[in-house]
């Protein structure tokens, strides 16, 4: 730890004039030492450090105090009092309260010492985070998200191990699955596969080649979103291969690519820090369906499915992974959400294409409803089943569809159209293509897209 701390603490404890410290040429170092003391210091060192930061009277250290609220071993009541003194806010009594305050106040800029404090603490917890935490990658303005809002999720880099090209078995051999177990269903170029959520919840990512197309499924359990991305990007020699960083942003996982070790926003498919930040790369989404295994298998009898032999020792039982979180209305990590429209963990089906973003509450699909709608200028038909968390979307070319005589057909312009994973296929051979979308908790959609995105409430 810096040797200046004992000097600083001695001066503060002796009631040295704070105005003199504030005028010192090395004021930044005094502030850095005081912030580091909050997370590394003893109960003797921390009170004078808090007094120094509070009596200095500037809000640029508030982010450091909020970080200390989460990780300091010291009495939180004094840190809370310092935050109240610096901001004038009363009634905020916990780290989640202040995390929401911080999200709502991006105008409060952090002192450079905050970045040193947070980096030093995180590097001590996990040295393998070094590529993500290089000073030039986390400095003010160096990320497309605020480093102040990047949260350690409690796991280390790659602790949540992705499945790289895992083994699959025939549907008939998957006797471990119940018909009501949900799966991520994928079809590309006739290659049909199913990835049970009870397995993927432990791994949150797979890297695969399906139907000759390199893809990755990025599954954020905390925000309920499994998004299938193409990983081959124009101008790059090799497809990206992804893993889990251990960091979160607004209760959403930050993944990273193994080639450049840049961090990416799982929800948007864009790099937000590191070597690729500012590259304008955006991963292309592919259609993926959440559906009960029995229904998926009936639609796609030739499907392959993950084996339980993943090479990892996890309890892959039905309803085991994240059981308490999925059953709770609350979030594990705080983020601001407009709950006047939907509750924060209500499910939506969202599409971001055609120059627009739109979400439909899963309640809109109760009873297996068919919706003729549009996104931007693109007419769509959506077919869903709220009970199974299942929605498929297709271009409709101006045709108004209605339910067909069974669960896999629609009627439009007097014809029967068969729903496939790739598109709607008419009796006369016409095809209307599938449109990529995904299910997510409302809070994640609202947090990343906000009021500018249209919502169909159901």
N, C-alpha and C positions, 0 to 999 in steps of 0.2 A: 504494500500500500504506500501511497505517497508520503514522504517524510515531512512534508509541510503541515500535515494534519495536526501533529502535536503542537506545532507553533500556533496554528490557527486556533485550536481549542484552548490553548493557554491564554491567548489574547482575549478571546471571547469570554472565557470564564472569569478573567480579571476585569471584565467590563471595559475593555478598550473601546475608544470611540468608533462606532460603526462608520461614521462619515469618513474617518481616515482610511479604514479598510476599503470602503467603496471608491476612494480616490486613488488607491494604490495602483501602480502600473501593472501589477500582476493580479488585478481583481478577478480575471477569468479563472486563474488557478485557485484562488480562494474559494470561488463558487464551485469549481470542480471537486475540490477536496471536501467541501461541505456536503455536496450531493452524494459522493461516494461514501461518506460517513453514514448517511442514512441507511444504506443497505449492507455495509460491512462493519460499521462501528459498534462499539459497546454501549451499554445503557449510560455510561459516564460521558462518552463522546457525543452522543446524538443530541441531547438537549441544547448545548451551546451551538451546534451546527444549525439546529432548527431556529434558534434565536437570531443567529446571523442572517439566515435566508429570509426570515420574516421581517426583521427590522430593516433590511435592505429595501423592502417595499415594492419589488417589481415582480410582475406576473410571469416573467420568462423562466422562472424555476418551478412553476406550478406543475408542469408535466413530470418533473423529477419527484415532486412530493406525491403525485398520484401513483407513480411507479413504486415509490417506497411504501405506499399504503398496501400494495399487494405483497411485497416481499420483505419489508423490514421486520426485524425481530423485536422492534421497539413498540411501546404502547401507542396504538393507533390514535388514541384520543388527542394526543398532542400534535400529531401530524394533521389530523382533521382540523384542529384549531388553527394551525398555521395556514392551511388552505382557505379556511373561512376568512382569516385576517387579510390574506392577499387578494381574494376575489370578491369579498363582500357577500358571498353566498352563505346562507344558513339553511339548516335542515337537511344537508347531504351527509349521510352517516356511514357510508360504506364505500369500498372501492368501486362496486358497480355503479353507484350513484355518480361518483366523480368521473368514471370512464364515460358515462353518457354526457356529462357536462363537457368533457374534453372533446367528444365527437361533435357537440353542438357549437363549439367555439374554435373553429380553425383559425380565427384571426389572432388568437393568442400564440405568438411564436415562441419557440423554445430557445433558451440559451445554448450555445454550442456545448457547454459542459453536460447538458442532458444526454447528448448522443454518446459522449464518453462514458457517462455513468451507466447507461443502459447496455451499451456494448460490453463494457467491462464485466458487468454482472452476468450477462448471458453467456459470454465466452467462458467464464468460470464454470457455469453449469454444463456447457457442451462445447468443447473446443472445435468439434467438427462443424460448427456453425460459422467458422471463420470466413468461408467464401461468401456467405450471405451478408456478413457484418463488416465488410471492409469499409473503413471510414468514408471513402468516396462514394459508396453505394447507399449509405444511410443518412448522409448529411441533409440538412434542410433543403428541400427541392430536388434531391437526388432520386426520389422514388415517386412513382405515380400514385402512391397511397401515402398516408402520413405514418411515419415511423412511430409517432406517439401512439397510434392505434394498433400497431402490431403487437400481438399478445402471444406469450408462450403458452401453448395449449396443455403443458404438463407432460408431453412426450418429447423425446429427442429425435434428431434427424434419423429417418428410416426405421424408427421404432415400430411405426405402422408400416409393415413391409408390403410393398406392392407384389402382385402376382405377375411374373414375367413369363409369357407364353405357357400358361399352365395346361396341365393335362385335362382332357375332356373325355366323357364317356357317352355311349348311346342313351337315349331317353329311357329305354327299357331296363337299363342297368342301374338307374338312379333310384334305387329303392329307399334311399335315405330321405327323399323329398316327400313332403305331404302336398296334396293338391292345392292347399291354400297357402303354401309358402310362396312369397313373391320372388320373381326373378326379373333381372334385366334381360330383355329379349332383343337380339340383334340379328339382322339379315343383311348381308352385303354380297351381291353377285351370286346369290343362291347358296351361300354359306350361312347356315342358320345355327345360332348358338344361344345358350341361356346361362346366366351367371346369377345364382341365388343371392339375394340380399343378406341372408343369414351367414353366408361366407364373405361376401364383399364388404360387409360392415366391419370386419376385422382388418381388411387390407386397404380399402378405400381407393384402390387403383389397380387396373391391369394394363399391361402393354401387350399388344397382340397384332397379328396380321389376320384379318378376316376377309375372305373373298379376294385376296390379293392386295388389300388396302391396309396399310399400317394405321392403327388406331390406338387410342388410350381411353379407357373409361375413368373419369375423375369423379369419385363418389365422395361428397362431403356429407358425412352422417349428421353433423350438427345442423346443416341447413336443408337436409332431406333431398339433395339434388345429385343425381347421377347423370353426368353429361358425357356423351361419346364424341370424341374429337378425332379428326384426321390428324396424324402427326407428321406427315410429309408436307413440307412447306417449300414453295417455289424459291429457288435460289440457294437451297441448302442441300448438301450432298447426301445426308443421312436423315431419316426420320428422327424426331425427338423421342426420347425415352424418359418417362417421368417418375418421380418419387415424391415422398411427403417430407416437407421441411421440418414439421413440428411447430410451425408458427401459424397463427390465425389472424385474420383481419375481419372485423365485424362479424365474428362467429362463423367465418368461412375459412376453409383451409387454404394455405398458400403452398402450392406444389412447386417443384423445381425440376428443371431438365438436367440430365446427367452430363450432357455435353458441355454446356457453358456454366452450369450451376447458377443460372438466373432464377429468380423466384417469379412465379406466375399466379395470377388470380384464377382460381379454379372456376369461378362462376362466369367469367368473361372470356377465358382462353387467351389472355394477353399477358405478356411479361410486364412486371411492374417494377423490377429492380434488377441490378446486375448488368452484365455485358449486353443483354438484349433489350434493355429498357430504351424506349425511343425508336426501336427498329420498325415499328408499325406492323409487326407480325401479329396476326390474330388467327387462332386455330379455327378450322371449319367444322361446325357440328354435323353429326350424322344422326339419323333417326334412331331412337332407342325407346323401347316400350317397357314399362313396369306392368307386370301381369301375374296373376296367380299361376303357379306351375301347371295345374290341371288344364286351365284355359289355353295357356301357351302351347302346351304339348298337343292339345286337340287341334289347334290351328296349324301347328307346324310339327307333324309327327316325325319328320326326319331330323329334328333338332338334336344337337349335341349339348351336353351340359357339363359344368364343372364336376370333377370328382372331389370327394372329401380328402383325398391324398394330395394335399397342396405342398407338403414339405414343411408345414408349420404346425405347432402344437396349440390349437385353439379349440374352444368349445363351439362347434358349429351347429349346435342344436337350434331348433325352431324357437324364435322369440328370445334368444339369450343375449345377443350382442346389443348394447345400448338399451336394454329393456326399460330401465327406469326413465331414461331421457325421452324415449319415444312415447312413453305413457304420460309424461308430464306436460302441462301447458307452458312451462317456463323454459328459458334458455340457459345454457351452461355458461355462456359469456354474453355480456350485455351489448346491445346495439339498439339504436333508435328505430322505431317502426310505428307507422300510422295504423293504430288498431281501431280507428273509426270505420274502416272499410272492411277489414277482415281481422280475425285474431292472428297473433303472430305466428302460430304454428298450424294455421289452416293451410291445406295444400292448394297449390295452383299449378296449372299447366301453362308454360310460357314459351313464346316464340320470339326470336330476335332475328328477323330477316326482312327483306324487301324494304329496307330503309325505315323500319318501325319496330317497336317492341309492344307486345300485348300479352296479357295473361288472362286466363279463365279460371275462376274458382272451380275446384273439383265438384263443388255442390251443384254446378250447372249441368253435371252429367249424371245426376241421380237417376237411377232406373235405366241407364244405357241410352241417354238422349243423343240425338243427332242435331248438331248445330250448323246451320248455314250462316257463315259470317265472313269477315275479311280482316286482313291486316294490311294497313296502308291501302294500296290499290289492288292487292291480290285477293281475289275471292277464295275462301277456304271452306271446307267442310270438316268438322271435327266430330269424332265418334268416341264416346267414353263410357266408363263405368266407374263411378266414384267409389263403390265398394271395393274394387280391385285396384284402385289408384291407377287406372288405365285410361290413356287417351292417345288416339292417333289422329293426325291431321294430314289432309291432302289438298292440293289445288283442286278447284272444282270448275274452273272455266266458265263460270256464270250459270252452271246447272244448279237447280234447287233439288237437294236430295232428301229422301225420307227413308225410314227403316225398311229393310227388306224382310223376306219371309223367315230369315234365320239370323244368327248372330254374326255371320261373316259376309252378308250382302246388304247392299243399298239399292234403292230404286231412284233412277234419275232419267228424265226425258223418256219415260216408258221402257227403259232398259234395266236389266239386272246388272249391277256392278259388284264384282267380288273384291273384298278388301284383302290385300296382301301386304306384306311388310315393305314392299317396294313401291306400291301404288294401287290405285283403283283400276280394275280391269273390266271393261264392258264386254257384253256378249259379241259385239262386232269387232272386238280387238282393240278398241281405243283404250288408251292408258292415261290416267291423271296421276302425276308423281306425288310421292310422299313428301311431307315437309317436316324438317327436323324441329323438334321441340323437346322439352323435358319438364318433369315435375319438380317442384321445390316447395319449401315452406314459404309462406307469404313474407315473413320478415326478410328473407334473403333477397327476394325479388324487389321488395320495396326499398331495401337498403341500397341496392346497387343501381336501380333504375328510377325509383322515386315517383313523384307525381306526373312526370312527363310520359310515363308508360301507361297505356290504356289498360283498364281492368274490367272484365265481365264478372260480376259478383255472384251470379247464379240465381 
